């Protein structure tokens, strides 16, 4: 009886391994993605002004640079 329990305990994770598998790919209809398009960061926060977004990113990067911060 002991070996049967051991085999059942070893087989249970193998049987349940694929039960909760979720589809990882988006749905495609007629060759196109069937969902809404994701907006770009400059479209939502900078009112579609790409240059303002780029300037904010460059400014943030300059403030995170240790060489620029250490030398006044």
C-alpha positions in Angstrom: 0.0 0.0 0.0 2.9 2.3 0.7 4.4 2.2 -2.8 0.9 2.9 -4.3 0.6 6.1 -2.3 4.1 7.1 -3.3 3.3 6.6 -7.0 0.0 8.5 -6.6 1.7 11.4 -4.8 4.4 11.6 -7.5 1.8 11.4 -10.3 -0.5 14.1 -8.9 1.7 17.1 -9.7 2.3 15.7 -13.2 -1.5 15.4 -13.8 -2.3 18.9 -12.5 0.6 20.7 -14.2 -1.3 21.7 -17.3 -4.7 22.4 -15.8 -4.3 26.1 -15.2 -2.6 26.9 -18.5 -3.9 30.2 -19.9 -3.6 31.2 -23.5 -0.6 33.6 -23.8 -1.3 35.0 -27.3 -3.7 37.7 -28.2 -6.7 36.9 -30.4 -6.3 37.6 -34.1 -9.3 38.2 -36.4 -9.0 38.5 -40.2 -5.2 38.7 -39.9 -5.2 41.7 -37.5 -5.0 42.1 -33.7 -8.5 42.0 -32.2 -8.0 44.5 -29.4 -7.4 48.2 -28.7 -4.1 49.8 -29.7 -1.9 50.8 -26.8 -1.2 54.5 -26.7 2.4 55.8 -26.6 3.6 57.5 -23.4 3.9 60.9 -25.2 0.3 60.6 -26.4 -1.3 60.2 -23.0 0.8 62.4 -20.7 2.2 65.0 -23.1 -0.8 65.6 -25.3 0.9 63.9 -28.3 3.9 66.2 -28.1 6.8 63.9 -28.7 9.5 66.6 -28.3 8.2 67.5 -24.8 8.3 63.9 -23.9 11.8 63.4 -25.2 13.0 66.5 -23.3 11.5 65.2 -20.1 13.2 61.8 -20.6 16.5 63.5 -21.3 16.2 65.7 -18.2 15.4 62.7 -16.1 18.4 60.8 -17.4 20.7 63.7 -16.8 19.6 63.9 -13.2 20.2 60.2 -12.7 23.7 60.4 -14.0 26.2 60.4 -11.1 28.9 62.2 -13.1 26.5 65.2 -13.6 25.3 65.1 -10.0 28.7 64.9 -8.4 30.3 67.8 -10.3 28.5 71.1 -9.5 
